Amino acid sequence: MMTHIEDDFIITGATWHEVADKLMLNEFEELICQNLKISDYSDEVKQYLFLFIAVHSDNPNHDNWAKYFSRKKGILYHNLKLDFERFEKATQEEANQMQAELYLQSILEIPTLRGMKKIDFDAQKFYADTQNLFLQKGWLKSENQMV
């Protein structure tokens, strides 16, 4: 049975209070949800749930453990850690860029995630479309493009 899904993209975070105000979770989610549809990249993936992790490097919790596709639910789960020390010292502009770069890195990893082996997912198009949004928003600078 397929889970009822309202939004194509969910962006959330697990963070320490010191950097919570630098995470632009609502802004990232709004930008992506208002401009992209998961169905443009896959018929099988119904939702992409991404979690930014911003915790001290010596914290054993919230590791990069949730990286898989649930066929039953149609949800792609992906957690990635920000470099906490660098993120904590970053200006808001640098913090936005770090988040944009990490999200783009997650897209590059999608084809290799557990459960994605036989799933048709156009990661290149998703990456290009997302990167373009981030460039337009000013969260990436053209000289810092990853691909």
N, CA, C and O atoms as a GROMACS GRO file, in nm:
protein
  588
    1MET      N    1   0.084  -0.118   0.000
    1MET     CA    2   0.000   0.000   0.000
    1MET      C    3   0.088   0.125   0.000
    1MET      O    4   0.181   0.136   0.080
    2MET      N    5   0.059   0.217  -0.088
    2MET     CA    6   0.139   0.338  -0.103
    2MET      C    7   0.099   0.440   0.003
    2MET      O    8  -0.020   0.460   0.029
    3THR      N    9   0.196   0.504   0.063
    3THR     CA   10   0.174   0.608   0.162
    3THR      C   11   0.119   0.733   0.091
    3THR      O   12   0.162   0.765  -0.019
    4HIS      N   13   0.024   0.802   0.155
    4HIS     CA   14  -0.026   0.928   0.098
    4HIS      C   15   0.082   1.035   0.112
    4HIS      O   16   0.131   1.061   0.222
    5ILE      N   17   0.118   1.095   0.000
    5ILE     CA   18   0.226   1.193  -0.002
    5ILE      C   19   0.170   1.326  -0.051
    5ILE      O   20   0.108   1.334  -0.157
    6GLU      N   21   0.193   1.431   0.027
    6GLU     CA   22   0.144   1.562  -0.011
    6GLU      C   23   0.248   1.643  -0.087
    6GLU      O   24   0.217   1.699  -0.193
    7ASP      N   25   0.369   1.651  -0.038
    7ASP     CA   26   0.475   1.728  -0.103
    7ASP      C   27   0.575   1.636  -0.170
    7ASP      O   28   0.608   1.530  -0.117
    8ASP      N   29   0.623   1.677  -0.287
    8ASP     CA   30   0.723   1.598  -0.358
    8ASP      C   31   0.857   1.598  -0.286
    8ASP      O   32   0.932   1.500  -0.291
    9PHE      N   33   0.887   1.709  -0.220
    9PHE     CA   34   1.017   1.726  -0.156
    9PHE      C   35   0.996   1.772  -0.012
    9PHE      O   36   0.920   1.865   0.014
   10ILE      N   37   1.064   1.706   0.081
   10ILE     CA   38   1.064   1.747   0.221
   10ILE      C   39   1.210   1.772   0.258
   10ILE      O   40   1.296   1.688   0.234
   11ILE      N   41   1.234   1.888   0.315
   11ILE     CA   42   1.370   1.921   0.358
   11ILE      C   43   1.361   1.958   0.506
   11ILE      O   44   1.288   2.049   0.545
   12THR      N   45   1.437   1.887   0.586
   12THR     CA   46   1.434   1.909   0.730
   12THR      C   47   1.577   1.904   0.784
   12THR      O   48   1.672   1.887   0.708
   13GLY      N   49   1.591   1.917   0.914
   13GLY     CA   50   1.725   1.918   0.971
   13GLY      C   51   1.730   1.866   1.113
   13GLY      O   52   1.631   1.869   1.186
   14ALA      N   53   1.847   1.818   1.150
   14ALA     CA   54   1.880   1.781   1.287
   14ALA      C   55   2.002   1.866   1.320
   14ALA      O   56   2.107   1.852   1.258
   15THR      N   57   1.988   1.954   1.418
   15THR     CA   58   2.093   2.052   1.441
   15THR      C   59   2.109   2.090   1.587
   15THR      O   60   2.018   2.072   1.669
   16TRP      N   61   2.224   2.142   1.617
   16TRP     CA   62   2.251   2.203   1.747
   16TRP      C   63   2.196   2.344   1.744
   16TRP      O   64   2.189   2.407   1.639
   17HIS      N   65   2.159   2.394   1.861
   17HIS     CA   66   2.100   2.528   1.870
   17HIS      C   67   2.193   2.637   1.820
   17HIS      O   68   2.146   2.741   1.773
   18GLU      N   69   2.325   2.616   1.829
   18GLU     CA   70   2.421   2.719   1.788
   18GLU      C   71   2.408   2.757   1.640
   18GLU      O   72   2.441   2.869   1.602
   19VAL      N   73   2.361   2.665   1.558
   19VAL     CA   74   2.356   2.692   1.414
   19VAL      C   75   2.215   2.680   1.356
   19VAL      O   76   2.197   2.692   1.235
   20ALA      N   77   2.117   2.656   1.440
   20ALA     CA   78   1.980   2.633   1.392
   20ALA      C   79   1.929   2.748   1.305
   20ALA      O   80   1.858   2.725   1.207
   21ASP      N   81   1.965   2.871   1.340
   21ASP     CA   82   1.916   2.986   1.265
   21ASP      C   83   1.981   3.000   1.128
   21ASP      O   84   1.932   3.074   1.043
   22LYS      N   85   2.090   2.929   1.104
   22LYS     CA   86   2.157   2.935   0.973
   22LYS      C   87   2.097   2.837   0.872
   22LYS      O   88   2.114   2.853   0.751
   23LEU      N   89   2.028   2.735   0.922
   23LEU     CA   90   1.965   2.640   0.831
   23LEU      C   91   1.843   2.705   0.767
   23LEU      O   92   1.755   2.755   0.837
   24MET      N   93   1.839   2.705   0.636
   24MET     CA   94   1.732   2.770   0.562
   24MET      C   95   1.633   2.664   0.512
   24MET      O   96   1.604   2.657   0.393
   25LEU      N   97   1.583   2.582   0.603
   25LEU     CA   98   1.501   2.466   0.567
   25LEU      C   99   1.373   2.505   0.493
   25LEU      O  100   1.344   2.450   0.387
   26ASN      N  101   1.298   2.598   0.548
   26ASN     CA  102   1.173   2.638   0.483
   26ASN      C  103   1.198   2.699   0.346
   26ASN      O  104   1.126   2.670   0.251
   27GLU      N  105   1.300   2.784   0.337
   27GLU     CA  106   1.332   2.849   0.210
   27GLU      C  107   1.373   2.747   0.105
   27GLU      O  108   1.330   2.756  -0.010
   28PHE      N  109   1.456   2.650   0.144
   28PHE     CA  110   1.499   2.546   0.049
   28PHE      C  111   1.378   2.464   0.003
   28PHE      O  112   1.360   2.441  -0.116
   29GLU      N  113   1.297   2.422   0.099
   29GLU     CA  114   1.181   2.339   0.064
   29GLU      C  115   1.083   2.415  -0.025
   29GLU      O  116   1.034   2.361  -0.124
   30GLU      N  117   1.053   2.540   0.010
   30GLU     CA  118   0.961   2.619  -0.071
   30GLU      C  119   1.012   2.637  -0.213
   30GLU      O  120   0.938   2.618  -0.309
   31LEU      N  121   1.139   2.673  -0.227
   31LEU     CA  122   1.197   2.694  -0.359
   31LEU      C  123   1.186   2.568  -0.445
   31LEU      O  124   1.146   2.575  -0.561
   32ILE      N  125   1.221   2.457  -0.388
   32ILE     CA  126   1.220   2.331  -0.463
   32ILE      C  127   1.076   2.286  -0.492
   32ILE      O  128   1.044   2.249  -0.605
   33CYS      N  129   0.991   2.288  -0.391
   33CYS     CA  130   0.852   2.242  -0.410
   33CYS      C  131   0.776   2.329  -0.509
   33CYS      O  132   0.692   2.279  -0.584
   34GLN      N  133   0.803   2.458  -0.510
   34GLN     CA  134   0.731   2.548  -0.599
   34GLN      C  135   0.780   2.541  -0.744
   34GLN      O  136   0.711   2.585  -0.835
   35ASN      N  137   0.899   2.486  -0.764
   35ASN     CA  138   0.957   2.488  -0.898
   35ASN      C  139   0.983   2.352  -0.961
   35ASN      O  140   1.001   2.343  -1.082
   36LEU      N  141   0.984   2.246  -0.881
   36LEU     CA  142   1.015   2.113  -0.934
   36LEU      C  143   0.907   2.012  -0.898
   36LEU      O  144   0.836   2.029  -0.799
   37LYS      N  145   0.897   1.908  -0.979
   37LYS     CA  146   0.805   1.797  -0.953
   37LYS      C  147   0.887   1.669  -0.961
   37LYS      O  148   0.960   1.647  -1.058
   38ILE      N  149   0.875   1.584  -0.861
   38ILE     CA  150   0.952   1.460  -0.857
   38ILE      C  151   0.916   1.370  -0.976
   38ILE      O  152   0.999   1.291  -1.021
   39SER      N  153   0.794   1.382  -1.025
   39SER     CA  154   0.750   1.299  -1.138
   39SER      C  155   0.824   1.334  -1.268
   39SER      O  156   0.820   1.256  -1.363
   40ASP      N  157   0.891   1.448  -1.272
   40ASP     CA  158   0.973   1.483  -1.390
   40ASP      C  159   1.102   1.402  -1.394
   40ASP      O  160   1.171   1.400  -1.496
   41TYR      N  161   1.135   1.336  -1.284
   41TYR     CA  162   1.261   1.263  -1.274
   41TYR      C  163   1.243   1.112  -1.257
   41TYR      O  164   1.334   1.035  -1.285
   42SER      N  165   1.125   1.071  -1.211
   42SER     CA  166   1.100   0.929  -1.190
   42SER      C  167   0.950   0.904  -1.176
   42SER      O  168   0.878   0.986  -1.119
   43ASP      N  169   0.905   0.790  -1.226
   43ASP     CA  170   0.766   0.749  -1.204
   43ASP      C  171   0.753   0.670  -1.075
   43ASP      O  172   0.645   0.659  -1.018
   44GLU      N  173   0.866   0.614  -1.027
   44GLU     CA  174   0.863   0.528  -0.910
   44GLU      C  175   0.888   0.602  -0.779
   44GLU      O  176   0.833   0.567  -0.675
   45VAL      N  177   0.972   0.705  -0.784
   45VAL     CA  178   1.000   0.786  -0.665
   45VAL      C  179   0.890   0.890  -0.654
   45VAL      O  180   0.869   0.970  -0.745
   46LYS      N  181   0.818   0.889  -0.541
   46LYS     CA  182   0.706   0.980  -0.520
   46LYS      C  183   0.742   1.097  -0.430
   46LYS      O  184   0.674   1.200  -0.431
   47GLN      N  185   0.850   1.081  -0.352
   47GLN     CA  186   0.890   1.188  -0.261
   47GLN      C  187   1.040   1.174  -0.230
   47GLN      O  188   1.093   1.063  -0.219
   48TYR      N  189   1.106   1.289  -0.216
   48TYR     CA  190   1.246   1.294  -0.177
   48TYR      C  191   1.253   1.364  -0.042
   48TYR      O  192   1.224   1.483  -0.032
   49LEU      N  193   1.290   1.289   0.062
   49LEU     CA  194   1.300   1.342   0.197
   49LEU      C  195   1.448   1.359   0.231
   49LEU      O  196   1.522   1.261   0.244
   50PHE      N  197   1.490   1.484   0.244
   50PHE     CA  198   1.631   1.515   0.269
   50PHE      C  199   1.646   1.578   0.407
   50PHE      O  200   1.570   1.666   0.445
   51LEU      N  201   1.746   1.532   0.481
   51LEU     CA  202   1.773   1.582   0.615
   51LEU      C  203   1.915   1.639   0.621
   51LEU      O  204   2.013   1.568   0.601
   52PHE      N  205   1.923   1.770   0.649
   52PHE     CA  206   2.052   1.834   0.677
   52PHE      C  207   2.089   1.800   0.821
   52PHE      O  208   2.006   1.816   0.911
   53ILE      N  209   2.210   1.755   0.843
   53ILE     CA  210   2.257   1.727   0.978
   53ILE      C  211   2.367   1.827   1.011
   53ILE      O  212   2.468   1.835   0.941
   54ALA      N  213   2.347   1.902   1.118
   54ALA     CA  214   2.446   2.002   1.161
   54ALA      C  215   2.468   1.984   1.311
   54ALA      O  216   2.410   2.055   1.393
   55VAL      N  217   2.552   1.886   1.344
   55VAL     CA  218   2.584   1.858   1.483
   55VAL      C  219   2.736   1.853   1.499
   55VAL      O  220   2.809   1.835   1.402
   56HIS      N  221   2.781   1.870   1.623
   56HIS     CA  222   2.925   1.864   1.651
   56HIS      C  223   2.984   1.735   1.595
   56HIS      O  224   2.919   1.630   1.597
   57SER      N  225   3.104   1.743   1.545
   57SER     CA  226   3.168   1.627   1.481
   57SER      C  227   3.188   1.510   1.577
   57SER      O  228   3.195   1.395   1.533
   58ASP      N  229   3.197   1.536   1.707
   58ASP     CA  230   3.214   1.426   1.803
   58ASP      C  231   3.080   1.367   1.850
   58ASP      O  232   3.079   1.278   1.936
   59ASN      N  233   2.969   1.416   1.796
   59ASN     CA  234   2.837   1.364   1.832
   59ASN      C  235   2.812   1.233   1.758
   59ASN      O  236   2.814   1.230   1.635
   60PRO      N  237   2.789   1.124   1.832
   60PRO     CA  238   2.771   0.994   1.765
   60PRO      C  239   2.631   0.976   1.704
   60PRO      O  240   2.607   0.882   1.628
   61ASN      N  241   2.539   1.065   1.738
   61ASN     CA  242   2.402   1.055   1.685
   61ASN      C  243   2.392   1.123   1.549
   61ASN      O  244   2.478   1.203   1.511
   62HIS      N  245   2.288   1.092   1.478
   62HIS     CA  246   2.258   1.154   1.349
   62HIS      C  247   2.370   1.135   1.248
   62HIS      O  248   2.411   1.230   1.182
   63ASP      N  249   2.418   1.015   1.237
   63ASP     CA  250   2.519   0.988   1.135
   63ASP      C  251   2.452   0.984   0.998
   63ASP      O  252   2.330   0.998   0.988
   64ASN      N  253   2.530   0.965   0.895
   64ASN     CA  254   2.478   0.959   0.758
   64ASN      C  255   2.413   0.823   0.732
   64ASN      O  256   2.446   0.758   0.633
   65TRP      N  257   2.323   0.781   0.816
   65TRP     CA  258   2.270   0.645   0.808
   65TRP      C  259   2.150   0.630   0.718
   65TRP      O  260   2.133   0.522   0.659
   66ALA      N  261   2.067   0.728   0.703
   66ALA     CA  262   1.943   0.711   0.625
   66ALA      C  263   1.966   0.751   0.480
   66ALA      O  264   1.949   0.867   0.443
   67LYS      N  265   2.003   0.654   0.401
   67LYS     CA  266   2.026   0.676   0.258
   67LYS      C  267   1.971   0.555   0.185
   67LYS      O  268   2.044   0.459   0.158
   68TYR      N  269   1.841   0.560   0.152
   68TYR     CA  270   1.782   0.445   0.083
   68TYR      C  271   1.649   0.484   0.020
   68TYR      O  272   1.591   0.588   0.051
   69PHE      N  273   1.602   0.397  -0.070
   69PHE     CA  274   1.472   0.416  -0.133
   69PHE      C  275   1.378   0.307  -0.082
   69PHE      O  276   1.410   0.189  -0.087
   70SER      N  277   1.261   0.348  -0.034
   70SER     CA  278   1.158   0.255   0.011
   70SER      C  279   1.059   0.237  -0.104
   70SER      O  280   0.978   0.326  -0.132
   71ARG      N  281   1.066   0.122  -0.170
   71ARG     CA  282   0.972   0.095  -0.280
   71ARG      C  283   0.829   0.093  -0.229
   71ARG      O  284   0.738   0.141  -0.296
   72LYS      N  285   0.809   0.036  -0.110
   72LYS     CA  286   0.676   0.024  -0.053
   72LYS      C  287   0.610   0.162  -0.037
   72LYS      O  288   0.492   0.179  -0.068
   73LYS      N  289   0.687   0.260   0.012
   73LYS     CA  290   0.633   0.394   0.035
   73LYS      C  291   0.655   0.488  -0.083
   73LYS      O  292   0.587   0.589  -0.096
   74GLY      N  293   0.751   0.455  -0.170
   74GLY     CA  294   0.783   0.544  -0.281
   74GLY      C  295   0.864   0.664  -0.237
   74GLY      O  296   0.868   0.766  -0.306
   75ILE      N  297   0.930   0.652  -0.121
   75ILE     CA  298   1.004   0.764  -0.063
   75ILE      C  299   1.155   0.737  -0.067
   75ILE      O  300   1.201   0.629  -0.031
   76LEU      N  301   1.227   0.836  -0.112
   76LEU     CA  302   1.372   0.834  -0.114
   76LEU      C  303   1.421   0.913   0.007
   76LEU      O  304   1.396   1.033   0.017
   77TYR      N  305   1.491   0.845   0.099
   77TYR     CA  306   1.543   0.906   0.221
   77TYR      C  307   1.691   0.934   0.206
   77TYR      O  308   1.767   0.849   0.158
   78HIS      N  309   1.733   1.054   0.247
   78HIS     CA  310   1.876   1.087   0.234
   78HIS      C  311   1.916   1.186   0.342
   78HIS      O  312   1.859   1.295   0.352
   79ASN      N  313   2.014   1.148   0.422
   79ASN     CA  314   2.070   1.235   0.525
   79ASN      C  315   2.216   1.263   0.492
   79ASN      O  316   2.289   1.172   0.454
   80LEU      N  317   2.258   1.387   0.506
   80LEU     CA  318   2.399   1.421   0.489
   80LEU      C  319   2.438   1.526   0.592
   80LEU      O  320   2.358   1.614   0.628
   81LYS      N  321   2.562   1.516   0.640
   81LYS     CA  322   2.612   1.608   0.741
   81LYS      C  323   2.682   1.728   0.679
   81LYS      O  324   2.758   1.715   0.582
   82LEU      N  325   2.655   1.842   0.736
   82LEU     CA  326   2.732   1.962   0.707
   82LEU      C  327   2.858   1.959   0.795
   82LEU      O  328   2.856   1.899   0.903
   83ASP      N  329   2.964   2.022   0.750
   83ASP     CA  330   3.084   2.036   0.832
   83ASP      C  331   3.049   2.137   0.941
   83ASP      O  332   3.044   2.258   0.916
   84PHE      N  333   3.023   2.087   1.063
   84PHE     CA  334   2.970   2.171   1.170
   84PHE      C  335   3.059   2.290   1.201
   84PHE      O  336   3.010   2.403   1.210
   85GLU      N  337   3.187   2.268   1.219
   85GLU     CA  338   3.278   2.375   1.258
   85GLU      C  339   3.281   2.484   1.150
   85GLU      O  340   3.279   2.604   1.182
   86ARG      N  341   3.287   2.443   1.026
   86ARG     CA  342   3.288   2.539   0.914
   86ARG      C  343   3.152   2.611   0.904
   86ARG      O  344   3.147   2.731   0.881
   87PHE      N  345   3.045   2.535   0.922
   87PHE     CA  346   2.911   2.591   0.914
   87PHE      C  347   2.887   2.693   1.026
   87PHE      O  348   2.826   2.797   1.005
   88GLU      N  349   2.934   2.661   1.144
   88GLU     CA  350   2.917   2.750   1.260
   88GLU      C  351   2.986   2.884   1.237
   88GLU      O  352   2.934   2.988   1.278
   89LYS      N  353   3.102   2.883   1.174
   89LYS     CA  354   3.179   3.006   1.149
   89LYS      C  355   3.134   3.081   1.024
   89LYS      O  356   3.172   3.196   1.003
   90ALA      N  357   3.053   3.017   0.942
   90ALA     CA  358   3.014   3.074   0.813
   90ALA      C  359   2.919   3.193   0.829
   90ALA      O  360   2.840   3.200   0.923
   91THR      N  361   2.930   3.286   0.734
   91THR     CA  362   2.829   3.391   0.724
   91THR      C  363   2.702   3.325   0.672
   91THR      O  364   2.705   3.210   0.630
   92GLN      N  365   2.589   3.396   0.675
   92GLN     CA  366   2.465   3.338   0.624
   92GLN      C  367   2.478   3.303   0.475
   92GLN      O  368   2.428   3.200   0.431
   93GLU      N  369   2.544   3.389   0.399
   93GLU     CA  370   2.565   3.361   0.256
   93GLU      C  371   2.647   3.233   0.237
   93GLU      O  372   2.613   3.150   0.153
   94GLU      N  373   2.754   3.218   0.314
   94GLU     CA  374   2.836   3.097   0.305
   94GLU      C  375   2.757   2.974   0.352
   94GLU      O  376   2.772   2.866   0.295
   95ALA      N  377   2.674   2.990   0.455
   95ALA     CA  378   2.592   2.880   0.506
   95ALA      C  379   2.492   2.835   0.399
   95ALA      O  380   2.471   2.716   0.380
   96ASN      N  381   2.430   2.930   0.329
   96ASN     CA  382   2.338   2.895   0.221
   96ASN      C  383   2.410   2.818   0.111
   96ASN      O  384   2.358   2.720   0.058
   97GLN      N  385   2.529   2.863   0.078
   97GLN     CA  386   2.608   2.795  -0.026
   97GLN      C  387   2.644   2.654   0.019
   97GLN      O  388   2.637   2.560  -0.061
   98MET      N  389   2.683   2.637   0.144
   98MET     CA  390   2.716   2.503   0.195
   98MET      C  391   2.595   2.410   0.186
   98MET      O  392   2.609   2.294   0.149
   99GLN      N  393   2.478   2.462   0.221
   99GLN     CA  394   2.356   2.381   0.213
   99GLN      C  395   2.322   2.346   0.069
   99GLN      O  396   2.286   2.232   0.039
  100ALA      N  397   2.334   2.443  -0.020
  100ALA     CA  398   2.306   2.417  -0.162
  100ALA      C  399   2.402   2.312  -0.217
  100ALA      O  400   2.360   2.222  -0.289
  101GLU      N  401   2.530   2.324  -0.184
  101GLU     CA  402   2.630   2.229  -0.233
  101GLU      C  403   2.604   2.089  -0.177
  101GLU      O  404   2.619   1.990  -0.250
  102LEU      N  405   2.567   2.080  -0.050
  102LEU     CA  406   2.540   1.949   0.010
  102LEU      C  407   2.416   1.885  -0.053
  102LEU      O  408   2.414   1.765  -0.078
  103TYR      N  409   2.314   1.965  -0.078
  103TYR     CA  410   2.193   1.912  -0.141
  103TYR      C  411   2.226   1.862  -0.282
  103TYR      O  412   2.178   1.756  -0.323
  104LEU      N  413   2.306   1.936  -0.356
  104LEU     CA  414   2.347   1.890  -0.489
  104LEU      C  415   2.430   1.762  -0.481
  104LEU      O  416   2.415   1.673  -0.565
  105GLN      N  417   2.516   1.753  -0.380
  105GLN     CA  418   2.593   1.630  -0.360
  105GLN      C  419   2.499   1.512  -0.339
  105GLN      O  420   2.524   1.402  -0.389
  106SER      N  421   2.390   1.535  -0.264
  106SER     CA  422   2.295   1.427  -0.239
  106SER      C  423   2.233   1.377  -0.368
  106SER      O  424   2.209   1.257  -0.383
  107ILE      N  425   2.207   1.467  -0.460
  107ILE     CA  426   2.147   1.428  -0.588
  107ILE      C  427   2.243   1.338  -0.666
  107ILE      O  428   2.201   1.241  -0.729
  108LEU      N  429   2.372   1.371  -0.662
  108LEU     CA  430   2.471   1.288  -0.731
  108LEU      C  431   2.477   1.148  -0.673
  108LEU      O  432   2.508   1.052  -0.745
  109GLU      N  433   2.447   1.134  -0.544
  109GLU     CA  434   2.451   1.003  -0.477
  109GLU      C  435   2.326   0.919  -0.501
  109GLU      O  436   2.330   0.797  -0.480
  110ILE      N  437   2.216   0.979  -0.543
  110ILE     CA  438   2.089   0.907  -0.554
  110ILE      C  439   2.100   0.774  -0.630
  110ILE      O  440   2.051   0.673  -0.579
  111PRO      N  441   2.162   0.770  -0.748
  111PRO     CA  442   2.166   0.642  -0.821
  111PRO      C  443   2.237   0.529  -0.747
  111PRO      O  444   2.216   0.412  -0.778
  112THR      N  445   2.322   0.562  -0.649
  112THR     CA  446   2.400   0.461  -0.577
  112THR      C  447   2.334   0.418  -0.446
  112THR      O  448   2.385   0.327  -0.379
  113LEU      N  449   2.224   0.479  -0.408
  113LEU     CA  450   2.161   0.448  -0.280
  113LEU      C  451   2.092   0.312  -0.282
  113LEU      O  452   2.047   0.265  -0.386
  114ARG      N  453   2.087   0.252  -0.164
  114ARG     CA  454   2.020   0.122  -0.149
  114ARG      C  455   1.876   0.133  -0.198
  114ARG      O  456   1.804   0.226  -0.162
  115GLY      N  457   1.836   0.038  -0.279
  115GLY     CA  458   1.700   0.035  -0.332
  115GLY      C  459   1.684   0.104  -0.466
  115GLY      O  460   1.578   0.094  -0.528
  116MET      N  461   1.787   0.175  -0.513
  116MET     CA  462   1.776   0.252  -0.638
  116MET      C  463   1.831   0.177  -0.759
  116MET      O  464   1.826   0.227  -0.871
  117LYS      N  465   1.884   0.056  -0.737
  117LYS     CA  466   1.952  -0.017  -0.844
  117LYS      C  467   1.868  -0.032  -0.971
  117LYS      O  468   1.919  -0.010  -1.081
  118LYS      N  469   1.743  -0.068  -0.958
  118LYS     CA  470   1.658  -0.090  -1.075
  118LYS      C  471   1.551   0.017  -1.092
  118LYS      O  472   1.451  -0.004  -1.161
  119ILE      N  473   1.574   0.132  -1.031
  119ILE     CA  474   1.478   0.242  -1.037
  119ILE      C  475   1.523   0.341  -1.144
  119ILE      O  476   1.640   0.382  -1.147
  120ASP      N  477   1.432   0.379  -1.231
  120ASP     CA  478   1.462   0.478  -1.334
  120ASP      C  479   1.448   0.617  -1.270
  120ASP      O  480   1.338   0.660  -1.236
  121PHE      N  481   1.560   0.685  -1.254
  121PHE     CA  482   1.562   0.817  -1.193
  121PHE      C  483   1.660   0.904  -1.269
  121PHE      O  484   1.778   0.870  -1.280
  122ASP      N  485   1.614   1.016  -1.322
  122ASP     CA  486   1.700   1.106  -1.401
  122ASP      C  487   1.771   1.204  -1.307
  122ASP      O  488   1.732   1.320  -1.292
  123ALA      N  489   1.877   1.154  -1.245
  123ALA     CA  490   1.952   1.236  -1.149
  123ALA      C  491   2.020   1.354  -1.217
  123ALA      O  492   2.033   1.461  -1.157
  124GLN      N  493   2.064   1.336  -1.340
  124GLN     CA  494   2.133   1.446  -1.411
  124GLN      C  495   2.038   1.564  -1.434
  124GLN      O  496   2.076   1.680  -1.414
  125LYS      N  497   1.916   1.535  -1.475
  125LYS     CA  498   1.817   1.642  -1.496
  125LYS      C  499   1.778   1.707  -1.363
  125LYS      O  500   1.768   1.829  -1.354
  126PHE      N  501   1.757   1.626  -1.261
  126PHE     CA  502   1.724   1.678  -1.129
  126PHE      C  503   1.837   1.768  -1.078
  126PHE      O  504   1.811   1.876  -1.024
  127TYR      N  505   1.960   1.725  -1.095
  127TYR     CA  506   2.076   1.804  -1.053
  127TYR      C  507   2.078   1.937  -1.128
  127TYR      O  508   2.092   2.043  -1.066
  128ALA      N  509   2.066   1.932  -1.261
  128ALA     CA  510   2.073   2.054  -1.342
  128ALA      C  511   1.961   2.151  -1.306
  128ALA      O  512   1.985   2.271  -1.294
  129ASP      N  513   1.840   2.100  -1.289
  129ASP     CA  514   1.727   2.186  -1.255
  129ASP      C  515   1.745   2.249  -1.117
  129ASP      O  516   1.717   2.367  -1.098
  130THR      N  517   1.791   2.170  -1.021
  130THR     CA  518   1.811   2.219  -0.885
  130THR      C  519   1.926   2.320  -0.881
  130THR      O  520   1.916   2.424  -0.816
  131GLN      N  521   2.034   2.287  -0.949
  131GLN     CA  522   2.149   2.378  -0.954
  131GLN      C  523   2.107   2.513  -1.013
  131GLN      O  524   2.147   2.618  -0.964
  132ASN      N  525   2.027   2.510  -1.118
  132ASN     CA  526   1.980   2.633  -1.180
  132ASN      C  527   1.897   2.716  -1.081
  132ASN      O  528   1.913   2.838  -1.075
  133LEU      N  529   1.810   2.651  -1.004
  133LEU     CA  530   1.732   2.722  -0.902
  133LEU      C  531   1.824   2.789  -0.799
  133LEU      O  532   1.804   2.905  -0.763
  134PHE      N  533   1.924   2.715  -0.753
  134PHE     CA  534   2.016   2.768  -0.653
  134PHE      C  535   2.098   2.884  -0.708
  134PHE      O  536   2.125   2.981  -0.636
  135LEU      N  537   2.138   2.876  -0.834
  135LEU     CA  538   2.211   2.986  -0.898
  135LEU      C  539   2.123   3.110  -0.907
  135LEU      O  540   2.167   3.220  -0.875
  136GLN      N  541   1.998   3.092  -0.950
  136GLN     CA  542   1.905   3.204  -0.960
  136GLN      C  543   1.879   3.270  -0.825
  136GLN      O  544   1.866   3.392  -0.815
  137LYS      N  545   1.872   3.189  -0.722
  137LYS     CA  546   1.846   3.238  -0.586
  137LYS      C  547   1.969   3.303  -0.524
  137LYS      O  548   1.959   3.375  -0.425
  138GLY      N  549   2.086   3.277  -0.582
  138GLY     CA  550   2.210   3.333  -0.529
  138GLY      C  551   2.275   3.247  -0.423
  138GLY      O  552   2.368   3.290  -0.356
  139TRP      N  553   2.226   3.123  -0.408
  139TRP     CA  554   2.284   3.032  -0.310
  139TRP      C  555   2.408   2.962  -0.361
  139TRP      O  556   2.483   2.902  -0.284
  140LEU      N  557   2.431   2.970  -0.489
  140LEU     CA  558   2.553   2.919  -0.552
  140LEU      C  559   2.608   3.029  -0.639
  140LEU      O  560   2.533   3.110  -0.693
  141LYS      N  561   2.736   3.031  -0.653
  141LYS     CA  562   2.800   3.123  -0.746
  141LYS      C  563   2.845   3.039  -0.865
  141LYS      O  564   2.889   2.925  -0.848
  142SER      N  565   2.834   3.094  -0.985
  142SER     CA  566   2.863   3.016  -1.106
  142SER      C  567   3.004   2.957  -1.103
  142SER      O  568   3.026   2.849  -1.157
  143GLU      N  569   3.100   3.026  -1.041
  143GLU     CA  570   3.237   2.971  -1.036
  143GLU      C  571   3.250   2.856  -0.938
  143GLU      O  572   3.351   2.786  -0.939
  144ASN      N  573   3.148   2.835  -0.854
  144ASN     CA  574   3.152   2.727  -0.755
  144ASN      C  575   3.065   2.609  -0.791
  144ASN      O  576   3.038   2.524  -0.706
  145GLN      N  577   3.020   2.602  -0.917
  145GLN     CA  578   2.936   2.490  -0.957
  145GLN      C  579   3.013   2.359  -0.941
  145GLN      O  580   3.132   2.352  -0.971
  146MET      N  581   2.942   2.257  -0.895
  146MET     CA  582   3.007   2.130  -0.866
  146MET      C  583   3.030   2.047  -0.992
  146MET      O  584   3.129   1.975  -1.003
  147VAL      N  585   2.939   2.056  -1.088
  147VAL     CA  586   2.952   1.977  -1.211
  147VAL      C  587   2.936   2.068  -1.329
  147VAL      O  588   2.943   2.023  -1.443
   0.00000   0.00000   0.00000
